[in-house]
């Protein structure tokens, strides 16, 4: 008996990714457990073992879809993605967002994190939002990148003053951040900018600029890049 084309495609997909059915079931219960609006539409697609934990009053808002995990460079990274939200924090996914394997998202108490449509963060990157971080749309953030809006600890100076513990981080639309970068508190990265690999971003980057180095410097202006 002939097998319908649709069934054959499903069988081929399951043969190539035998964990797919497990991930679908797991994703369903993740959506159901977290009371995601229209949970039956699978607004969260999660690899088995990826986790979302939320403190009291924390809100995860997903406009379109959030992906947790997935294959990356031949599935060389197998760590699970995680989202941990402290009480009264907000994580707003403003479209379709992908968080690769091993990506960790933390939102502190009363913090607000937003990520725009069609942005992806690849393997083993960390976003720590103590107060406010905004990442735009169509951004490409490579592996082992750290984005944080806090120093975590106070520094006491000889004149009796202390450092400002937090500062908002704003990353514009269509920004490409290379691997192994660190984005520090209080930084704004303009639209269409490119951050070279291994860069420590400790000051603002204008739009349409290529920045690289440690300490960071502007390499070129008036640039564009292709996905």
C-alpha positions in Angstrom: 0.0 0.0 0.0 1.3 3.4 -0.9 2.2 5.7 2.0 0.8 9.3 1.7 3.5 11.9 1.2 2.7 13.7 4.4 3.1 10.5 6.5 6.4 9.8 4.8 7.7 13.3 5.6 6.7 12.9 9.2 8.4 9.5 9.4 11.6 10.9 7.8 11.6 13.8 10.2 11.2 11.5 13.2 13.9 9.2 11.9 16.3 12.2 11.6 15.4 13.6 15.0 14.0 10.8 17.2 13.7 13.2 20.2 11.2 15.4 18.3 8.1 13.6 19.6 9.5 13.8 23.1 10.2 17.5 22.7 6.7 18.2 21.4 5.1 16.5 24.4 7.5 18.3 26.8 6.7 21.6 25.1 3.0 21.1 25.5 3.4 20.6 29.3 5.7 23.6 29.5 3.1 25.8 27.9 0.3 24.3 30.0 2.2 24.5 33.3 3.2 28.2 32.8 -0.3 29.1 31.7 1.0 30.6 28.5 -1.9 32.4 26.7 -3.3 30.1 24.0 -0.9 27.4 25.3 -2.3 24.9 22.7 -0.6 27.1 20.0 2.8 26.0 21.4 4.1 29.5 22.0 7.1 27.8 23.7 9.0 25.1 21.8 11.5 23.6 24.2 14.0 20.8 24.1 13.5 18.2 26.7 15.2 19.3 29.9 15.2 23.0 29.1 13.6 24.9 32.0 11.5 28.0 32.9 11.2 28.9 36.5 9.2 32.0 37.7 9.0 33.7 41.1 5.7 35.1 42.4 4.3 37.8 40.1 6.9 37.2 37.3 5.4 37.5 33.8 6.6 35.8 30.7 4.9 37.5 27.7 5.3 35.9 24.3 3.8 37.7 21.3 4.6 34.9 18.8 7.0 32.1 19.7 10.0 31.3 21.9 12.4 28.5 21.1 14.5 27.0 23.8 17.4 24.8 22.8 17.9 23.1 19.4 20.8 21.9 17.4 23.9 24.0 16.9 27.0 23.3 14.8 26.3 19.6 14.5 24.7 19.4 17.9 28.2 20.0 19.5 26.6 21.8 22.4 24.1 19.7 24.3 23.5 21.8 27.4 20.0 22.8 28.2 18.6 26.3 27.9 17.1 27.9 31.0 15.1 30.9 32.0 14.9 32.0 35.7 12.7 34.9 36.6 12.8 36.4 40.1 9.5 37.8 41.6 7.7 40.6 39.8 10.1 40.6 36.8 9.0 40.7 33.2 10.4 39.0 30.1 8.7 40.2 27.0 9.3 38.2 23.8 8.2 40.6 21.1 7.9 38.1 18.2 9.7 35.0 17.2 12.9 34.5 19.3 15.4 31.6 19.5 17.6 30.8 22.5 20.1 28.2 21.6 21.4 25.3 23.7 23.0 26.3 26.9 21.7 29.8 26.8 20.8 31.2 30.3 18.4 34.0 30.9 18.0 35.6 34.4 15.7 38.4 35.3 16.2 40.0 38.7 13.4 41.1 41.0 11.2 43.7 39.3 13.6 43.7 36.2 12.4 44.1 32.7 13.9 42.2 29.7 12.6 42.6 26.1 13.8 40.8 23.0 12.5 41.7 19.5 11.2 39.7 16.7 13.5 37.4 14.7 16.4 37.7 17.1 18.5 34.7 18.1 21.0 34.0 20.8 23.3 31.1 20.1 24.9 28.5 22.3 26.1 29.0 25.9 25.4 32.8 26.1 24.1 34.5 29.2 21.8 37.4 29.7 21.6 38.7 33.3 19.0 41.5 33.7 19.0 43.1 37.1 17.0 46.1 36.0 16.5 46.8 32.3 17.8 45.2 29.1 16.3 45.8 25.7 17.4 43.8 22.7 16.0 44.8 19.3 14.7 42.9 16.3 16.7 40.9 13.7 19.7 40.6 16.0 22.3 37.8 15.7 24.2 37.1 19.0 26.9 34.5 18.8 28.0 31.9 21.3 29.6 32.5 24.7 28.4 36.1 24.8 27.5 37.7 28.2 25.1 40.7 28.4 24.6 42.2 31.9 23.2 45.5 33.2 24.8 45.3 36.7 28.2 45.2 38.4 26.7 42.8 41.0 28.7 44.4 43.8 29.2 47.9 45.1 32.7 49.5 44.9 33.4 52.0 47.7 35.7 54.9 46.8 38.0 56.9 49.0 35.7 60.0 48.9 32.9 57.9 50.4 30.9 57.5 47.2 30.0 54.2 45.5 29.5 53.0 41.9 26.1 53.0 40.3 25.2 49.3 40.6 23.1 49.1 37.5 22.6 50.8 34.2 20.2 50.0 31.3 21.5 48.1 28.3 19.9 48.9 24.9 20.8 47.0 21.8 19.2 48.3 18.6 17.7 46.5 15.6 19.8 44.3 13.3 22.9 44.2 15.5 25.4 41.4 15.0 27.4 40.5 18.1 30.3 38.1 17.5 31.3 35.2 19.8 32.9 35.6 23.3 31.8 39.2 23.7 30.9 40.9 27.0 28.3 43.7 27.0 28.5 45.8 30.2 26.0 47.9 32.1 24.9 51.3 30.7 25.8 50.5 27.1 23.7 51.4 24.0 24.5 49.7 20.7 23.0 51.5 17.7 21.0 49.9 14.9 22.9 47.8 12.3 26.2 47.8 14.3 28.6 44.9 14.3 30.6 43.8 17.4 33.7 41.8 16.6 34.5 38.6 18.4 36.1 38.8 21.9 35.1 42.4 22.3 34.5 44.0 25.7 31.8 46.6 25.1 32.1 49.2 27.9 30.8 52.3 26.1 28.2 53.2 23.5 28.5 52.1 19.9 27.0 54.4 17.2 24.7 52.9 14.5 26.3 51.4 11.4 29.7 51.0 13.0 32.1 48.1 13.4 33.5 47.9 16.9 36.1 45.5 18.2 38.9 45.0 20.8 39.6 45.0 24.5 39.3 47.8 25.3 36.7 48.4 22.5 37.3 50.9 19.7 35.4 51.9 16.6 37.1 50.2 13.6 34.9 51.4 10.7 31.9 53.7 10.3 29.1 53.6 7.7 29.1 49.8 7.5 26.3 47.3 6.6 26.2 43.5 7.1 24.4 40.5 5.5 22.7 37.7 7.5 
